[in-house]
Amino acid sequence: GSKVFVIGVENERLYEWSYKTNEWVNSGRIVQSVAVDFNNSIWTIEGNNVFRYDGKSKWEKMPGLGKAIMAGGNKLIAIAVAGDDNDKLFEWNYKTNTWVNAGRTVKSAAVDVYDNIWTVEGNSIYSFQ
């Protein structure tokens, strides 16, 4: 996408880069994780809840609980935080608007531009589609 975000180190506020004013703009939201998907939708984790920005003015609470969210290529993934799903990797299904369990327990994860999902599981690194 064409959007750039950072999370403030001291206050966990979400900041967006303004190409017009060449400065960071405070969104007012406190987040733990942020990702921008291929649709240019902004996804955040806020207090373990998942939110998606509609691109206009509305933030929508989405299903699931997470501690990290990542996007790349045409994929969106999250690491869950809740009961039996704690540390499990989930992938967003854009057709059904649901999270699908990827069947992996992970420490961290990322998605590259080729839709490969990269995970750290135990002391090993894995890649899969």
PEWO-V769069 format. One record per helix or strand of 2 or more residues. SS is the DSSP state (helix for helix, strand for strand). FROM is the first residue (numbers start at 1). TO is the last residue. Records with the same first field share a line. If there is no record, write none. Layout:
SS=FROM-TO / FROM-TO
This chain:
strand=5-7 / 13-18 / 23-30 / 33-36 / 42-46 / 49-53 / 59-72 / 75-80 / 88-93 / 98-105 / 108-111 / 117-121 / 124-128
helix=83-85
